[in-house]
Amino acid sequence: MPELPEVQTVVLTLKPRVLGQTIRAVDLRRSDILCPKGLDLSACLVGRRIQSLQRRGKRIVFGLDDGNQFYVHLGMTGQLTIVPPDQPAPLHTHLELDLGTRRLRFRDPRRFGGIWWLGSEPCDHGMGPEPLELRPAQLARRLARTTRAVKNALLDQRVVAGLGNIYVDESLFAAGIHPLAPANRLSQEQIARLNRAIKTTLRRALRHRGSSLRDYVDADGASGGFQKLHRVYDRAGKPCRACDTAIKRIVLGGRSTHFCPHCQPKVRRRPRSLKLKT
């Protein structure tokens, strides 16, 4: 599922192509991707100018010139791309917005994503803070409220917005914390390391335009490159880049979870500095 780095990359590549553009026509091919059901999307969008575009968590939020908003969630396999008006639509294209000289296309083979109309409502109801703006004390307070495994707690968008399977695994490795560690039992030192690790991991991923494991592409259809730098995610059985121990995979909360048993010990011990091999 696209996470903060992928969604932010889509927003950055979309912005110069859609800001200030007027929506001339709406081609909604599947009404079940739209929330609320029964909404007349054409009536809401046609003639409106796209005034703002931002990311909130994993949401791509469009602001219109009449003050209304809607957001796109990419789900697991969604793609939001800019294409020429005469480019044939591939299978699983569910929505196209005619912007005149180009079209904004939403495609989603598995249909876990969709379009949510917000109107004048805020775009972040029920969402936690942005991880790149998170302070250690704020993270500590949020994790102290739950006895869940820290991996599951960080996946909860009400705790922190924007993180998912890839970047939680990568951040926990960088912090030297086992994914099964109870969230409310982490020490202040562990919280500080985790806060730094989350930010460092996300910034590295942003520089490499996200991770393309299957469907993710940016607004121009280009893939990301951070998957080549993963230290644990999707590397089960391969040697740890820090200590050569085989990376382990378990299923936690229905999600694949990857970690190094040596660098992320279950029993708390004094953390060591992770020095990656070149």
N, C-alpha and C positions, 0 to 999 in steps of 0.2 A: 504494500500500500504506500503510495507517495506520502512522504512526511515533510516536515518543515523545509529542508533544503530543496527538495524537488518542487514543492508548491511555490516557494519563494522564487525559484528559477523560472517557473512558468509565468509568474507575475511580472518579473523583470523583463522577460522577453515579450510579453504581451503589451506592456504599458506603452511603448512608443508607437504601437500599431493601432491601438484602440482608443486611447484617450482623445477626447474631442470629437470622436466619430459618432454620427447619428445612425441609429438602428432603423433601417428602411423596411425590413421584412423579417418575419420569424417563421422558420420551418421546423415545427415540433413534430417529430415522427413517432415518438412514444410518449403518451401522456402519463405513463406510470413512473417516469423519472422526475415528475414535477410535484412539488409540495408547496402549498396545499393542493389536494386533488380538485379538479374542476376549475382551476384558475384560468382565466382567459389571458394567456401570456402575451399574445399579440397586442391586445388592448393595453396592457401594461407597458410594453416596450417600444412598439412602433412609433417613430417620431421623437423618441427620447434620445438625448445625447449622453454618452458615457463620460461622466465628469471625474470619476476617481476609480482607482483600482488598488486594492491592498490585500495583504494576507493577514488572516487572523487564525492562529492555530493551523489547521489543515484546510481552511476555507479560503476560496478566492472570491473576494467581495467586490462587487461592482456597485458604484454609486451613480445615480442618474441625476439629470439636471432638474428634476422635480422634487428632489429630496428623498426619493425612494431608493431601496437597495435590494439586491438579490445576491445569492452566492452560489458558487459551483463547488461541489465536493467531488473529488476524483475517485473516491472509493478505492477499490483494489486495482482496477485496470483502466480507469478513465484517462482520456487525453483531451486537452483543450488546445487547439492549434489554430493558427491563422493560415488560410489557403486562398489561392486565386479563385475568383467567382466561377470559373469554368472547370475547376478541378472536380472530377467525378467523386462522389461520396462513397467511401468504402463501407463494407458491411459493418453493422453495429453503430452507424452514425445516427444519433438520436435527436440532435438539435443543430440547426445552423442559423446564425444571425447574419443577415445581409448588411454589410457596412459600406456598400458601394463598390469600391475598387478591391475589396477583399471580403472574405467570410470568416466568421468565428465559428469553429466547428467543435462540437462535443461528441466524442465517441467513447463507448464503454461496453466492451464485450460481455462482461459479467453483471452489469447493471447494479453494482453496489453503490455507485455514485449517483449524482443527480443535481437538480436545480431547486433551490429553496428561495421562495419569495419572502422578503423581510418587510417590505413596505417601509414604514418609518421606524420600525423596531430596531434596537441595537443588534449588532452582528455577533456579539460574544456572550449572549445569555448562557449562564451555566458553565462557562469555560474558565479554566485556570489561567494563571499568568503566562506570559511568553517566556520560554526558557532562556533566551539571550538577555533578558532583562531581570532575571531572577537573582535575588540576593540569598546568601547562605542561610540567614535567619528565617527568611520567608520559606525557603525549601524545607528547613528543619520543622517549622510549624506545621506545614502541610503533611509531611511524612509522619509526624508524631501522632496524627489523628487516626492512623490505620495500622492494624497488625498484619496486613497483607505482606507478601513477599515484595521487596523493593521493586523488582521487575514489573509486577502487576500494578503497583501503585503508580509508577512512572508512566505506564501506558494509559492510565485514567486521565482523560482530557479535562476532567474537573480539577485534577491535582496540578498538572502542567499541560499546557496546550501546545500541540505540535509534534510531540515525540511519538515514535512508533517502534516497531520491533527492531529495525536495523539500528537506530541510533541509541536506543536504550541499551542493547547488547554492547555496542561499541563504547558507550560512555561508562558502563559498569566495568568493562575491562580496563579502560584507561584509569579508572579510580581504584582498581584492585578490590572490588566489592563483589561478592558472590550474589547471583540473581535471586537466590532463595532467602537471603538475609532479611529478617523482619524489618519493615520500613521504620517502625517506631523504636528500634533498638540500635540504630546507627549512632555512632559517637559524633561529637562536634567535628572532630578531625575528618571522619569519613564523609560527613555532609559537605564540608568545605572542599574536599577532594572531588566529590561527585559533582558539585556545582561547577567547579573549574572544568572538569572533564566533559560535562554536557556542552558547555560553551565552546571549548576547544574543538570537540568533535564536530559540532554543527558548523562552526566557521570553516573547518577544513573541507567539509562536505559541500558547503556553499561555493568555496573556491573551485571545486571540481564539478560544479553544476549538478550535484546530486548523484544518486546511484540508479543505474539502469540494469535491473535484474531480468525484467521481462517486458513490460508494456510502457514504462515511463519514458516520455520524451518531452522536451520543452515546447514552447509555442511555435517554434520553427521546425519541429519534428526531429531535433537533434538529441542524441542520447547523452546521459551524464557519464562521468568517469570515476566516481568515488568508489564504485564496487571493486575496482582494482586495488584499493588501499584498505579494504576491510581487514581488520585484525582477527575478529572472531566470527562475525555473522556469515552464515552459509559456508563455513570452513570446517565443518565437523570432520574429525579424523586427520586433519592436516596439522603440521607442527605449528605451535605458537611462535609468532614472530619475535617474541621476547625470550622464551626459554626452551623451545623445541618440544614441550609437552603437547600431546595430541589434544586438539580442541574437542570439547565434548558438546553434544546436543541432547537436550531434554525437552519435554513438552510441559509448558507451564501455562495454565489458564487457557489451554487450547492453542497456544502459540509455540512455535519452535524457538528455543532459547539456546544461545551458544555462549560458551565461556571457557576459560582456561582453568583447569582444576588447581594448577600450581600458583598462577598469578592472582587468582580469585579464590582463596581458600575458604572453605565453609566455616572452619574454626577460626575465630578472630586471632590474628597475630600481628606483630609489628609489620606494617607495609614496607615493601622494598621499592626502590625506584625502578620503573620499567624503562629499560634501554633497548630499543628495537634494533635488530640487526640491519645493517645496510646491505 
